Amino acid sequence: DVKAEWHFNNLIFNRDEIMLGREFLRQSLMRERILNRVNEAYFERRRLQIQKQLNSFPNSQAKIEAALKLQELTAELNGFTGGWFSK
């Protein structure tokens, strides 16, 4: 036995194309948000590194907080890069 089916409604317009388009858009927006966060974290980390080199902290507490924030940003960037950042 042989059976053939024709779905002419999918010939011109396929509903799956809309789903794929939406998924592509969603992934593109997510990628853009991630890239923005990586850029923010990287440059915030660089600012802290420069402050540390210039020793421009008003007191010991600010210096400790900056050191912790630097570690936090490094860990975040490592998470985004699969550990590549700290290598």
Secondary structure, DSSP 4 states (H G I P E B T S, - for coil): -------THHHH--HHHHHHHHHHHHHHHHHHHHHHHHHHHHHHHHHHHHHHHHT--SSHHHHHHHHHHHHHHHHHHHHHHTT-TT-
